[in-house]
């Protein structure tokens, strides 16, 4: 704890020192001199220090980076349509879905699996990995107005939301921004439910209810999950006519400050034109492309951070603390060389409120990996063959029973993998 850290309180510090003085008279003297003069002096120095720190941070160079991605999964019935901070990843998820009995019977009779719904399983990564690898069949019933019929079901990982988030990789390149790992912990808990077998059923009957015996996962199922993120798709029209660039092959499109929400951040989502550059100047946005006509631009608006108290589940993000040292590391691309730097790196992420970094070591092999890469969609062509040595990072969970521990650890190891490309970075709970 430093002298000017936010968690240091001078008054509390001096108050704790008073009982350590034996004589009562000296205690009174210490309280009057130190408790008054020194505390006020400390406050003055602290104020000057904060102003100096602010000036340094404002003048220090900052690396351009992707905005923070915040995700959450809630029960669909609890979603507020007026929410200005988190939006459904797929708005069609808000619609009530009914099972088409004719399509279901036709698919099953032809030996195909028929999709019913998506659920979220609030279970540990290793348990869900076993489930995914096992092709396990669950028993249950499908109910109609006259009764119920036995049926069999299977679960498969839902990858639609992961693929939607993967679009940000291309968007980062379109906006000339370096890539940041995304914390997609919730997306790896989503599973699609399929019916594989059903006994006698009149396909003219309407499906009223589907009941499945999920056994040990029964109490961990969220049946109507609604995945949310802090992104809203918006269309903004250029109000001025494009100006020719210096080479006159490309044109400068100007979008004014007033067209944007000052509390949000924006990334160009897509464009039919060849984009040569995108940059902000005096809070106006300039787009350099090969189009000489004004038009509509599609953006991903990253909304202001929400209040965590408004949601029944934790908000998960790839947010990092902003500090002078972190800005310097990102701007100059400094590598981690010491354990202290490694501790500082992990501690900068907001998700480490659930995990405490313990240590790291290089090992030759590991039988069971407790983490996975959240960036399998990135193809590193320049890497040939498998990395032989494993860099194992060990974490201690604050709550051993928290079902997202290994997923959050996977995000951290995915992030630090960028700094140690010569190793296969994995995590382990201790």
C-alpha positions as CSV (number, residue, x, y, z in Angstrom):
1,X,0.0,0.0,0.0
2,X,1.5,3.3,-1.1
3,X,1.3,6.6,0.7
4,X,-1.0,8.2,-1.9
5,X,-3.0,5.1,-2.8
6,X,-6.8,5.5,-2.7
7,X,-7.1,2.9,0.0
8,X,-4.7,4.8,2.4
9,X,-6.4,6.9,5.0
10,X,-4.1,9.2,7.0
11,X,-6.6,9.8,9.8
12,X,-7.1,6.1,10.4
13,X,-3.3,5.6,10.3
14,X,-2.6,8.1,13.0
15,X,-5.6,7.0,15.1
16,X,-4.1,3.4,15.2
17,X,-0.8,4.8,16.4
18,X,-2.2,6.6,19.4
19,X,-2.8,3.4,21.5
20,X,0.8,2.5,21.0
21,X,2.0,5.5,23.1
22,X,2.3,4.5,26.8
23,X,1.9,7.9,28.6
24,X,-1.5,9.6,28.5
25,X,0.0,13.1,28.3
26,X,2.1,12.1,25.3
27,X,-1.0,10.7,23.7
28,X,-2.8,14.0,24.1
29,X,0.2,15.8,22.7
30,X,0.5,13.4,19.8
31,X,-3.2,13.7,19.0
32,X,-3.1,17.5,19.0
33,X,0.1,17.9,17.0
34,X,-0.1,15.0,14.6
35,X,-3.8,14.5,14.5
36,X,-4.4,18.1,13.4
37,X,-1.3,19.6,11.7
38,X,0.0,16.5,10.0
39,X,-3.3,15.3,8.8
40,X,-4.1,18.7,7.2
41,X,-0.6,18.8,5.8
42,X,-1.1,15.3,4.3
43,X,-4.4,16.3,2.7
44,X,-2.7,19.3,1.1
45,X,0.2,17.3,-0.3
46,X,-2.3,14.5,-1.5
47,X,-4.3,17.2,-3.3
48,X,-1.2,18.5,-5.1
49,X,-0.1,14.9,-5.9
50,X,-3.5,14.1,-7.5
51,X,-3.4,17.2,-9.6
52,X,0.2,16.3,-10.8
53,X,-0.9,12.7,-11.5
54,X,-3.9,14.0,-13.5
55,X,-1.7,16.3,-15.6
56,X,0.8,13.5,-16.4
57,X,-2.0,11.1,-17.4
58,X,-3.6,13.6,-19.6
59,X,-0.3,14.4,-21.4
60,X,1.0,10.9,-21.6
61,X,0.5,9.1,-25.0
62,X,-2.4,6.6,-25.0
63,X,-2.6,3.6,-27.3
64,X,-5.7,3.3,-29.5
65,X,-7.7,0.3,-28.5
66,X,-11.1,-1.4,-28.8
67,X,-13.8,-0.2,-26.4
68,X,-14.6,-2.5,-23.5
69,X,-17.1,-5.3,-24.2
70,X,-19.6,-6.0,-21.4
71,X,-21.8,-9.1,-21.5
72,X,-24.5,-10.5,-19.3
73,X,-27.1,-13.3,-19.5
74,X,-30.5,-12.8,-17.8
75,X,-33.9,-14.4,-17.8
76,X,-35.8,-13.2,-20.8
77,X,-38.8,-12.1,-18.8
78,X,-36.7,-9.7,-16.8
79,X,-35.4,-7.7,-19.7
80,X,-36.3,-4.0,-19.7
81,X,-37.0,-2.9,-23.3
82,X,-36.0,0.6,-22.3
83,X,-32.5,-0.5,-21.2
84,X,-30.0,2.1,-22.5
85,X,-26.9,0.1,-21.5
86,X,-27.2,-3.5,-22.6
87,X,-29.0,-4.7,-25.7
88,X,-29.9,-8.3,-26.9
89,X,-27.2,-9.7,-29.1
90,X,-30.0,-11.1,-31.3
91,X,-33.2,-9.1,-31.0
92,X,-35.1,-12.2,-32.3
93,X,-34.4,-13.8,-29.0
94,X,-37.1,-11.5,-27.5
95,X,-39.8,-13.3,-29.6
96,X,-41.7,-16.2,-28.1
97,X,-40.8,-19.4,-30.0
98,X,-43.2,-22.3,-30.6
99,X,-42.3,-25.8,-31.6
100,X,-43.7,-26.8,-35.0
101,X,-44.9,-30.3,-34.4
102,X,-45.0,-31.3,-38.1
103,X,-41.4,-30.2,-38.6
104,X,-40.3,-32.0,-35.4
105,X,-41.9,-35.3,-36.3
106,X,-40.6,-35.1,-39.9
107,X,-37.0,-34.4,-38.7
108,X,-37.0,-37.2,-36.1
109,X,-38.5,-39.7,-38.5
110,X,-35.7,-38.9,-41.0
111,X,-33.1,-39.5,-38.3
112,X,-32.3,-35.9,-37.8
113,X,-32.0,-33.9,-34.5
114,X,-34.7,-31.2,-34.1
115,X,-33.8,-28.0,-32.4
116,X,-36.1,-27.0,-29.5
117,X,-34.5,-24.1,-27.5
118,X,-31.3,-22.7,-26.1
119,X,-30.6,-22.9,-22.4
120,X,-27.7,-21.8,-20.2
121,X,-26.0,-24.3,-17.8
122,X,-24.4,-22.6,-14.8
123,X,-21.8,-25.3,-14.3
124,X,-18.0,-25.5,-14.3
125,X,-16.1,-25.7,-17.5
126,X,-14.7,-29.2,-16.9
127,X,-18.2,-30.5,-16.2
128,X,-19.5,-29.0,-19.4
129,X,-16.6,-30.3,-21.4
130,X,-17.4,-33.8,-20.3
131,X,-21.0,-33.2,-21.2
132,X,-20.0,-31.9,-24.7
133,X,-17.7,-34.9,-25.4
134,X,-20.0,-37.6,-24.1
135,X,-23.0,-37.2,-26.6
136,X,-25.1,-38.0,-23.5
137,X,-28.8,-38.7,-24.0
138,X,-31.4,-37.2,-21.6
139,X,-34.8,-38.6,-21.0
140,X,-37.9,-36.5,-20.9
141,X,-41.4,-36.0,-22.1
142,X,-43.2,-33.8,-24.7
143,X,-46.7,-32.7,-23.6
144,X,-49.8,-32.0,-25.7
145,X,-53.4,-31.2,-24.8
146,X,-54.2,-34.9,-24.4
147,X,-51.2,-36.1,-22.5
148,X,-47.5,-36.6,-22.7
149,X,-45.1,-38.7,-24.8
150,X,-41.7,-40.0,-23.8
151,X,-38.8,-38.6,-25.7
152,X,-35.0,-38.4,-25.8
153,X,-32.8,-35.3,-26.0
154,X,-29.2,-34.2,-26.5
155,X,-27.3,-31.0,-25.8
156,X,-24.9,-29.3,-28.1
157,X,-22.8,-26.1,-27.4
158,X,-24.4,-23.1,-29.0
159,X,-21.8,-21.2,-31.0
160,X,-24.0,-18.5,-32.6
161,X,-23.1,-15.9,-29.9
162,X,-19.4,-16.7,-30.0
163,X,-19.5,-16.1,-33.8
164,X,-21.3,-12.9,-33.4
165,X,-18.6,-11.6,-31.0
166,X,-15.9,-12.8,-33.4
167,X,-17.1,-10.2,-35.9
168,X,-15.4,-7.7,-33.7
169,X,-12.0,-9.0,-34.9
170,X,-12.8,-7.9,-38.5
171,X,-14.3,-4.7,-37.2
172,X,-11.1,-3.9,-35.3
173,X,-9.1,-4.3,-38.5
174,X,-11.6,-2.1,-40.4
175,X,-11.1,0.6,-37.8
176,X,-7.3,0.3,-37.7
177,X,-7.3,-0.8,-34.1
178,X,-5.1,-3.4,-32.4
179,X,-6.9,-6.5,-31.1
180,X,-8.0,-7.1,-27.5
181,X,-9.2,-10.4,-26.2
182,X,-12.9,-10.6,-25.4
183,X,-14.2,-12.0,-22.2
184,X,-16.9,-14.4,-23.5
185,X,-17.3,-16.5,-20.4
186,X,-21.1,-16.6,-20.5
187,X,-21.2,-17.6,-24.2
188,X,-19.5,-20.9,-23.4
189,X,-22.4,-21.8,-21.0
190,X,-25.1,-21.7,-23.7
191,X,-26.3,-25.1,-25.1
192,X,-28.9,-26.0,-27.7
193,X,-31.5,-28.6,-26.8
194,X,-32.4,-31.1,-29.6
195,X,-35.0,-33.9,-29.6
196,X,-33.6,-37.1,-31.1
197,X,-36.4,-39.6,-30.5
198,X,-40.1,-39.4,-29.8
199,X,-42.7,-42.1,-29.4
200,X,-46.1,-42.1,-31.1
201,X,-47.2,-38.5,-31.8
202,X,-49.9,-37.1,-34.0
203,X,-48.2,-34.3,-35.8
204,X,-51.5,-32.3,-35.8
205,X,-51.2,-31.9,-32.1
206,X,-49.7,-28.7,-30.7
207,X,-46.7,-29.0,-28.4
208,X,-47.6,-27.6,-25.0
209,X,-44.6,-28.3,-22.9
210,X,-41.2,-30.0,-23.0
211,X,-39.9,-31.5,-19.8
212,X,-36.3,-32.9,-19.6
213,X,-34.6,-34.7,-16.7
214,X,-31.2,-32.9,-16.7
215,X,-30.1,-35.0,-13.6
216,X,-27.1,-33.3,-11.9
217,X,-27.5,-30.2,-14.1
218,X,-31.2,-29.8,-13.2
219,X,-30.8,-26.9,-10.7
220,X,-28.2,-25.2,-12.9
221,X,-30.4,-24.6,-15.9
222,X,-31.6,-21.2,-17.0
223,X,-34.4,-22.0,-19.5
224,X,-35.0,-18.6,-21.1
225,X,-31.6,-17.0,-21.3
226,X,-31.2,-13.7,-23.0
227,X,-27.6,-12.8,-23.8
228,X,-26.9,-9.1,-23.7
229,X,-24.0,-6.9,-24.6
230,X,-23.2,-3.2,-24.5
231,X,-23.4,-2.7,-28.3
232,X,-26.2,-1.1,-30.2
233,X,-26.2,-0.9,-34.0
234,X,-26.8,2.6,-35.3
235,X,-26.9,4.3,-38.7
236,X,-25.4,7.8,-39.0
237,X,-25.7,9.9,-42.2
238,X,-22.9,12.2,-43.3
239,X,-24.2,15.8,-43.3
240,X,-21.4,17.3,-45.4
241,X,-20.2,16.6,-48.9
242,X,-17.0,14.5,-49.1
243,X,-13.9,16.5,-49.7
244,X,-11.1,15.2,-52.0
245,X,-8.0,13.9,-50.1
246,X,-4.5,15.1,-51.1
247,X,-4.0,12.4,-53.8
248,X,-7.6,13.0,-55.1
249,X,-8.1,9.3,-55.3
250,X,-9.9,9.1,-52.0
251,X,-12.3,11.3,-50.2
252,X,-12.8,12.6,-46.7
253,X,-16.2,12.0,-45.1
254,X,-16.9,14.1,-42.0
255,X,-19.3,13.1,-39.2
256,X,-19.8,15.9,-36.7
257,X,-19.5,15.6,-32.9
258,X,-23.2,16.3,-32.4
259,X,-24.2,13.2,-34.3
260,X,-22.6,11.0,-31.6
261,X,-23.5,10.3,-28.0
262,X,-20.6,11.8,-26.0
263,X,-20.9,9.0,-23.4
264,X,-20.6,6.2,-26.0
265,X,-17.7,4.9,-28.2
266,X,-18.2,4.1,-31.9
267,X,-16.7,1.6,-34.4
268,X,-17.5,1.5,-38.0
269,X,-19.2,-1.9,-38.4
270,X,-19.0,-2.4,-42.2
271,X,-18.6,-0.6,-45.5
272,X,-19.0,-1.3,-49.1
273,X,-16.2,1.1,-49.9
274,X,-12.4,0.8,-49.6
275,X,-11.5,2.4,-46.2
276,X,-8.1,4.0,-46.2
277,X,-8.2,5.6,-42.7
278,X,-10.5,6.4,-39.8
279,X,-9.6,8.9,-37.1
280,X,-11.1,11.3,-34.6
281,X,-10.1,15.0,-34.5
282,X,-11.7,17.4,-32.0
283,X,-14.4,14.8,-31.4
284,X,-15.4,14.8,-35.0
285,X,-15.0,11.6,-37.0
286,X,-13.2,11.5,-40.4
287,X,-13.5,8.5,-42.8
288,X,-11.2,8.4,-45.8
289,X,-12.5,6.1,-48.5
290,X,-12.9,5.8,-52.3
291,X,-16.5,7.0,-52.4
292,X,-17.1,10.6,-53.5
293,X,-20.8,10.6,-52.5
294,X,-22.3,11.1,-49.0
295,X,-24.2,8.2,-47.6
296,X,-25.2,6.2,-44.5
297,X,-22.6,4.7,-42.2
298,X,-23.3,1.7,-40.0
299,X,-21.7,1.8,-36.6
300,X,-21.4,-0.3,-33.5
301,X,-22.2,2.0,-30.6
302,X,-20.5,0.8,-27.4
303,X,-23.0,2.1,-24.7
304,X,-22.0,3.6,-21.3
305,X,-21.3,1.1,-18.6
306,X,-24.5,-0.2,-16.8
307,X,-25.2,-0.4,-13.1
308,X,-24.4,-4.0,-12.0
309,X,-27.2,-3.9,-9.5
310,X,-29.8,-3.8,-12.3
311,X,-29.1,-7.3,-13.4
312,X,-29.5,-10.7,-11.7
313,X,-26.2,-12.0,-13.0
314,X,-22.7,-10.6,-12.9
315,X,-21.5,-8.3,-15.6
316,X,-18.5,-9.8,-17.4
317,X,-16.1,-7.6,-19.3
318,X,-12.5,-7.4,-20.6
319,X,-12.1,-4.0,-18.9
320,X,-8.7,-3.0,-17.6
321,X,-7.8,-0.4,-15.0
322,X,-6.5,2.8,-16.5
323,X,-3.1,3.9,-15.1
324,X,0.0,5.6,-16.2
325,X,2.1,2.4,-16.3
326,X,-0.6,0.5,-18.2
327,X,-0.9,3.2,-20.8
328,X,2.9,3.2,-21.3
329,X,2.9,-0.6,-21.6
330,X,0.2,-0.6,-24.3
331,X,1.6,2.4,-26.1
332,X,5.2,1.1,-26.4
333,X,4.4,-2.6,-26.5
334,X,6.5,-3.4,-23.5
335,X,6.9,-7.1,-22.7
336,X,6.5,-8.8,-19.3
337,X,9.9,-9.7,-17.9
338,X,9.4,-10.1,-14.1
339,X,6.8,-11.6,-11.8
340,X,5.9,-8.2,-10.4
341,X,5.0,-7.1,-14.0
342,X,3.0,-10.3,-14.3
343,X,1.1,-9.6,-11.1
344,X,0.4,-6.0,-12.2
345,X,-0.8,-7.3,-15.6
346,X,-3.4,-9.7,-14.2
347,X,-4.4,-7.3,-11.4
348,X,-5.3,-4.7,-14.0
349,X,-8.3,-6.7,-15.3
350,X,-11.6,-6.2,-13.6
351,X,-12.4,-9.9,-13.6
352,X,-9.6,-10.6,-11.2
353,X,-12.1,-9.6,-8.4
354,X,-13.0,-13.3,-8.7
355,X,-9.5,-14.7,-9.0
356,X,-6.1,-14.1,-7.3
357,X,-2.9,-14.7,-9.3
358,X,-0.6,-17.0,-7.3
359,X,2.4,-17.9,-9.5
360,X,3.5,-19.2,-12.9
361,X,5.9,-21.9,-14.1
362,X,7.0,-23.6,-17.3
363,X,6.1,-27.3,-17.6
364,X,6.7,-29.9,-20.2
365,X,3.3,-31.5,-20.3
366,X,-0.2,-31.5,-18.7
367,X,-2.8,-34.2,-18.8
368,X,-5.8,-32.0,-18.2
369,X,-6.2,-28.5,-19.3
370,X,-8.4,-26.4,-17.1
371,X,-8.7,-23.5,-19.6
372,X,-9.4,-23.0,-23.2
373,X,-8.7,-20.3,-25.8
374,X,-11.3,-17.7,-26.4
375,X,-9.7,-16.8,-29.7
376,X,-9.7,-20.1,-31.7
377,X,-11.1,-18.0,-34.6
378,X,-7.8,-16.2,-35.0
379,X,-5.6,-18.0,-37.5
380,X,-1.9,-17.3,-36.9
381,X,-0.4,-18.4,-40.2
382,X,3.1,-17.7,-39.1
383,X,3.0,-20.3,-36.3
384,X,4.1,-23.7,-37.5
385,X,3.6,-26.8,-35.4
386,X,2.6,-27.1,-31.8
387,X,4.3,-25.2,-29.0
388,X,6.1,-27.8,-27.0
389,X,6.4,-26.0,-23.7
390,X,3.5,-25.0,-21.5
391,X,3.4,-21.9,-19.4
392,X,1.0,-22.6,-16.5
393,X,-0.5,-19.7,-14.6
394,X,-2.0,-20.5,-11.2
395,X,-4.9,-18.7,-9.7
396,X,-6.7,-19.0,-6.4
397,X,-10.5,-18.4,-6.6
398,X,-12.2,-16.1,-4.1
399,X,-15.2,-18.5,-4.2
400,X,-14.3,-22.1,-5.0
401,X,-17.9,-22.8,-6.0
402,X,-18.3,-20.0,-8.6
403,X,-19.1,-21.7,-11.9
404,X,-17.3,-19.1,-14.0
405,X,-13.9,-19.4,-12.3
406,X,-12.3,-21.5,-15.1
407,X,-13.9,-19.4,-17.8
408,X,-12.5,-16.2,-16.4
409,X,-9.2,-17.8,-16.0
410,X,-9.4,-18.8,-19.7
411,X,-9.9,-15.2,-20.6
412,X,-6.8,-14.2,-18.6
413,X,-4.6,-16.9,-20.2
414,X,-6.0,-16.0,-23.6
415,X,-5.0,-12.4,-23.0
416,X,-1.5,-13.2,-21.8
417,X,-1.0,-15.6,-24.7
418,X,-0.3,-12.5,-26.8
419,X,2.7,-11.7,-24.7
420,X,4.2,-15.3,-24.7
421,X,3.6,-16.6,-28.3
422,X,6.4,-19.1,-27.9
423,X,4.5,-21.0,-25.2
424,X,1.1,-22.6,-24.8
425,X,-0.4,-20.6,-22.0
426,X,-2.9,-22.4,-19.7
427,X,-4.4,-21.8,-16.3
428,X,-4.9,-23.9,-13.2
429,X,-6.9,-23.4,-10.0
430,X,-5.1,-24.0,-6.8
